[in-house]
Amino acid sequence: MNVITRDELMQDRYSFMKMVDDGAIFIHPTDTIYGIGCNACDNNAVLKIRSAKNRHDMPFSVIAPSKEWIKNNCKISKYAEKWVDKLPGPYTLILNLKNNFCIASEVNKNSGTIGVRIPDHWISTAVSELGKPIVTTSANVTGRTYMTRIEDLHNDVKKCTDFAIYEGEKIGRPSTIIDLTGKEKIVKR
């Protein structure tokens, strides 16, 4: 697995975009913890993450390329609008989809909903430049501790990863989940 820094990624954005378009699986930092990601429109790439994490049924979240992408592809109620306005931040908003074709079916397992994030972190700029959502889920095997240092990356996850964007140890917790598909529900993890 190739480990790169933020500076290396930002100096060669084209290679990053091409690798993601070609189905690369990668570790990425956020404002909370490290995630594992891929092009959220590529079913084969999403299936590789499902296999590595041993997470076959539960939906994944995405880092959205913009608030406009969220508004164009998700149903936004009045109370959901206030949460979208709080982005970027350490939140995952669970929303009903209005465009089921904006992501691969394996991302949400055809549930009709999607978890969206825009981290308060430079990775959001890279995703915005990419112009498409990327899967974001904790970089761990389901049920195990999430990754805070590259040395903690589980071997099953490492084996399927093409590259890692690493910026040192993370001292954080996973994002707060705000379920906006019905009556507002906040889940702290």
C-alpha positions as CSV (number, residue, x, y, z in Angstrom):
1,M,0.0,0.0,0.0
2,N,1.4,3.4,-1.1
3,V,1.2,6.1,1.6
4,I,1.0,9.7,0.5
5,T,0.7,13.1,2.2
6,R,-1.8,15.9,1.7
7,D,0.9,17.9,-0.1
8,E,1.6,15.0,-2.5
9,L,-2.1,14.6,-3.2
10,M,-2.7,18.3,-3.8
11,Q,0.4,18.6,-6.1
12,D,-0.9,15.8,-8.3
13,R,-4.7,16.1,-8.1
14,Y,-5.1,14.6,-11.6
15,S,-3.5,11.3,-10.6
16,F,-5.8,11.2,-7.5
17,M,-8.9,11.8,-9.7
18,K,-7.9,9.2,-12.2
19,M,-7.2,6.6,-9.6
20,V,-10.6,7.2,-7.9
21,D,-12.3,7.1,-11.3
22,D,-10.5,3.8,-12.1
23,G,-11.9,2.2,-8.9
24,A,-9.1,2.7,-6.3
25,I,-9.8,1.9,-2.7
26,F,-8.0,4.4,-0.3
27,I,-7.7,5.5,3.3
28,H,-8.4,9.2,3.8
29,P,-8.4,11.5,6.8
30,T,-11.4,13.6,7.8
31,D,-12.2,16.1,10.6
32,T,-13.0,13.1,12.9
33,I,-11.2,9.8,12.1
34,Y,-9.7,8.0,9.1
35,G,-12.1,6.5,6.6
36,I,-11.8,4.1,3.8
37,G,-13.3,5.3,0.5
38,C,-13.8,4.8,-3.2
39,N,-15.9,6.3,-6.0
40,A,-19.4,6.0,-4.7
41,C,-20.7,5.5,-8.3
42,D,-18.6,2.3,-8.8
43,N,-20.4,-0.8,-7.5
44,N,-17.3,-3.0,-7.9
45,A,-15.1,-0.7,-5.8
46,V,-17.9,-0.5,-3.1
47,L,-18.1,-4.3,-3.0
48,K,-14.3,-4.5,-2.3
49,I,-14.8,-2.2,0.7
50,R,-17.7,-4.4,1.9
51,S,-15.6,-7.5,1.6
52,A,-12.6,-5.9,3.5
53,K,-14.7,-4.6,6.3
54,N,-16.9,-7.7,6.5
55,R,-19.9,-5.3,6.2
56,H,-22.3,-6.8,3.7
57,D,-25.7,-5.4,4.6
58,M,-25.5,-1.9,6.3
59,P,-25.4,1.2,4.1
60,F,-22.3,3.3,3.8
61,S,-22.1,7.1,3.9
62,V,-20.6,9.4,1.3
63,I,-18.6,12.6,1.3
64,A,-20.7,14.8,-0.9
65,P,-18.9,17.1,-3.4
66,S,-21.0,20.0,-2.4
67,K,-24.2,21.2,-0.6
68,E,-25.7,21.6,-4.0
69,W,-25.1,17.9,-4.7
70,I,-27.0,17.1,-1.5
71,K,-29.9,19.4,-2.4
72,N,-30.1,18.0,-6.0
73,N,-30.0,14.4,-4.9
74,C,-31.7,14.3,-1.5
75,K,-35.1,15.3,-0.1
76,I,-34.5,18.2,2.2
77,S,-37.2,19.1,4.7
78,K,-37.3,22.4,6.6
79,Y,-35.6,20.8,9.7
80,A,-33.1,19.0,7.4
81,E,-32.2,22.3,5.8
82,K,-30.9,23.7,9.1
83,W,-28.5,20.7,9.3
84,V,-27.3,21.0,5.7
85,D,-26.6,24.6,6.5
86,K,-24.3,23.5,9.4
87,L,-22.0,21.7,6.9
88,P,-19.1,21.4,6.8
89,G,-18.8,19.7,10.2
90,P,-18.5,16.5,12.1
91,Y,-22.0,15.3,11.1
92,T,-23.4,12.5,9.0
93,L,-26.9,13.4,7.8
94,I,-29.2,10.5,6.9
95,L,-31.5,11.8,4.2
96,N,-34.1,10.3,1.9
97,L,-32.9,10.1,-1.7
98,K,-34.8,11.7,-4.6
99,N,-32.2,10.5,-7.2
100,N,-31.4,6.9,-6.7
101,F,-28.9,7.0,-9.5
102,C,-26.5,9.5,-8.0
103,I,-24.7,6.6,-6.2
104,A,-24.1,2.9,-6.9
105,S,-26.8,0.7,-5.4
106,E,-24.2,-1.1,-3.2
107,V,-23.6,2.1,-1.2
108,N,-27.0,2.2,0.4
109,K,-28.2,-1.3,-0.5
110,N,-31.2,0.2,-2.3
111,S,-32.6,1.5,1.0
112,G,-33.8,4.8,-0.5
113,T,-31.7,6.8,2.0
114,I,-28.1,8.0,2.1
115,G,-25.7,9.2,4.8
116,V,-24.0,12.4,3.6
117,R,-21.0,14.2,5.0
118,I,-19.0,17.3,4.2
119,P,-16.1,17.2,6.7
120,D,-14.6,20.4,8.0
121,H,-11.3,19.2,6.5
122,W,-9.3,19.7,3.3
123,I,-10.4,16.3,2.0
124,S,-13.7,18.0,1.2
125,T,-11.9,20.2,-1.3
126,A,-10.4,17.2,-3.0
127,V,-13.9,15.6,-3.3
128,S,-15.4,18.8,-4.6
129,E,-12.7,18.9,-7.3
130,L,-13.4,15.3,-8.1
131,G,-17.1,16.3,-8.6
132,K,-18.6,13.1,-7.4
133,P,-19.3,11.5,-4.0
134,I,-16.9,9.1,-2.4
135,V,-17.8,6.4,0.1
136,T,-16.6,7.2,3.6
137,T,-16.8,4.6,6.3
138,S,-14.4,4.0,9.2
139,A,-11.2,2.3,8.2
140,N,-11.6,-0.9,10.2
141,V,-13.2,-4.3,10.1
142,T,-16.8,-4.1,11.3
143,G,-16.9,-4.5,15.1
144,R,-13.2,-3.6,15.6
145,T,-11.7,-0.3,16.7
146,Y,-11.5,2.4,14.1
147,M,-8.1,3.5,12.8
148,T,-6.4,6.4,14.4
149,R,-2.8,5.6,13.2
150,I,-1.6,3.8,10.1
151,E,0.0,1.1,12.3
152,D,-3.5,0.2,13.5
153,L,-4.9,-0.5,10.1
154,H,-6.3,-4.1,10.1
155,N,-4.5,-6.4,7.6
156,D,-7.8,-7.3,5.8
157,V,-8.4,-3.6,5.1
158,K,-4.8,-3.0,4.2
159,K,-4.8,-5.8,1.6
160,C,-7.6,-4.2,-0.4
161,T,-6.3,-0.6,-0.2
162,D,-4.5,0.9,-3.1
163,F,-3.1,3.9,-1.2
164,A,-3.5,5.9,2.0
165,I,-3.5,9.6,2.5
166,Y,-1.9,9.9,6.0
167,E,-1.5,13.0,8.2
168,G,-0.5,11.5,11.5
169,E,-2.5,10.1,14.4
170,K,-6.1,11.3,14.8
171,I,-7.5,12.1,18.2
172,G,-11.2,12.1,17.4
173,R,-14.4,10.2,17.4
174,P,-16.7,9.2,14.5
175,S,-19.1,11.8,13.3
176,T,-22.5,12.4,15.0
177,I,-25.3,10.8,13.0
178,I,-28.4,12.9,12.4
179,D,-31.3,10.8,11.0
180,L,-33.5,13.2,9.1
181,T,-35.6,10.6,7.3
182,G,-38.5,11.0,9.7
183,K,-38.6,12.7,13.0
184,E,-35.1,14.2,13.7
185,K,-33.0,11.7,15.7
186,I,-29.4,12.4,16.9
187,V,-27.1,9.4,17.5
188,K,-23.7,10.1,19.1
189,R,-21.1,7.4,18.7
